[in-house]
Amino acid sequence: GIAMFDGTARKDEEILKDAEVALYHAKKLGGDRIEAFRPSLRQQQQDLTAVEAELRRALEREEIAIVYQPIIRLADGAVAGFEALARWDHPKRGRIPPAEFIPVAERSGLIIPLGLYVLERAAKQLQRWQEAVDADIFCSVNVSSPQILRHDLINDVKAVLTRASVTPGSLKIEVTETLVMENP
């Protein structure tokens, strides 16, 4: 991120902040590039900061909904399982697409509590389904790169499994495509 001194009386900290805003923008565009600061980037950064704060509150208030996409077995057309997907129904903005809030969660570190939130709720829902229907139903939960690279992921999964009695092997962890693309 680059910020230029424009000759006006500005503090060093303001120029560094502008360079940092340009740096975040460069990372957002895929990294490994140089971006010069421009005033419009400051508004984008303020918007991202607001979304981050609202996402933090949404997690605290348990406003993130988990929806389940069925996975159909091709051999007989039966529902084999489900994929758990996080959806954010913002009280004022309506449904915010995952493409907008997941990158904010990853950048801010909120992806860890968000991932645990989804994993916990998916395991409890899977337990209810398995108790209600005598079938081998499974549930898949996507895990992002910051989650999979944490040393505590295994302990987190073990803790979730001790709180939810599900059939062994029926709670599946899926690696997201972004993780594979970032580090093949």
N, C-alpha and C positions, 0 to 999 in steps of 0.2 A: 504494500500500500504506500502510495506516495502522496504527500501534501506539500504544496509550495507556499513559501512565504510571499504574500502579495503586496508587501509594503505597508499595510495597515498596522496599527498598533494592536497586536494580538499577543496573548500569552503563549509561551512555549508549550504549555499543556494543551491548549486549544489546537495547535498545529499537530501535536502528537495524536490527539484524539481524532482529528480528521484523517491522519494517516492510518490509524487503526480501523476507522470506518471503511476506508478504501481497501484495507487488508481483508476485512470480513467479506466485502463484496467480491474480491478476487477469489477467495476460498469458495464462496457460494457459486461462482462460475466454473468451478472445477479445480481451482488451485493451479500451481505451477505457471503463474502468469503475474503480470504487473498491472495494477489498476491505479489510476490517478484519482484523487478526491475531486468530487464536484458536489455542490450544495444539495442536489437532489438525493444523493446517497445518505445524507444526514436524516432526511425524512424517512427513508427506507429503514435505517437503523432504529429510529425511534419507534416505527411501526413494529419491528421485530421485537424490541424490548417490551412493548405493550403486550404483544401476543405471548411472550414468555411469561410475563407476570400473570396474565389471565389464565394461561395453561397451568401454572403453579397453583393458582386458586381452584381451578377446575379439578385438579387431582386431589387437593385437600377436601373439597366438597363432594368428591366422587361423582362428578358430572360427566365423566367419560363413559360412554355407552359401549358395551361389547355386543357386536352383532355376529351372527354365526352363518357362514356361507356353507351350504351343504356340499359334500363331496360324494358324488354318485359312483357306485361300482358299475362299470360298463357291462360286465358279464350278465347281471340280472336286473340292472336299473334301480337297485335298492340304495338307500342312503347308507354309506359306509362310515361316514364321520362328518366332521365339520372343521372349518378353519375359523379361528377367533380373530376378529378384526376390530380395532379400536376406532370409535367414531366420537367426534366431539360436537355435541349440540350446544353451541354457544347461546346463552340467554338472549343476546341482542343481535348477533350476526347470523344466527341460524347454524346449520351444519357446516363446519369448517372441514374441508377435505384433508385427508391424511397427508397429502403431498405438501400442504402448507404447514401443519403443526408438527409432523414427525421430524423434519430437519431442524426446526426450532428446538424441539426436545433433545435431539442429538447434540446440537451446538451448546446448549445450556446445561447439559448433564441431567436433565429431567427424564431422559430416555430410560434410565435405570429404574426410578420409581414407577414410570409409566409401564415399562415392561413387566415389572413385578405385579402391578395392578391387574394387567391383562392376564398374566399367567395364573394368578390367584383366582380370579373370577372364572376363567375358563375351566380350571380344575374343579371348582365347586359345581359349575353347571354340568360338566361331564359326569360328576358323581351323581347328580340328580337324574340325568338321563339313564345312566347305567342302573340305577335303582328302580326306575320306572319301566324300563324296557329290557327284557332279557336278551340282549344282543351285544355283539362285539363292536360297539361304537367307539370311535376315537375322536380326539380333538387335537388340532395342530395350532401351535402358537409361533408366530414369527419372532425371531430374536435378531436385534440389530447388532452391528459390529461393536459398539461400545459394551453391549451386554455380554457378547460371547468372549470378548477379550478380557473381561473381569475374572479374577481368580475366584470370586464368590459365587459365580453362576451355578456351579454344581451344588453348593450348599443352599442357595436360594431355591433351586428345584427340589432338593431333598426336603426342605422345610415345607414347601407347598404340598408335596406329596404326603407328608405326615399329617397335614390338616385336612386333606381330601382323600377319601378312600376310593381310589379308582383302580380299575383292572391294570395290572402291570403291563407297561408298554403301550397303553392307550392314550397317554398324554405325550404328544410328539412336539419336539422342538424343531422348528424350521429355520434355516439360515437364510437371511434375506439376500436378494440378488445384489444389493449394493455392497454387502460384505465381500462377496466373491469377486466383484468387479474391483474393489479397492485393494484386495490382497489375494490374488488367485493362488 
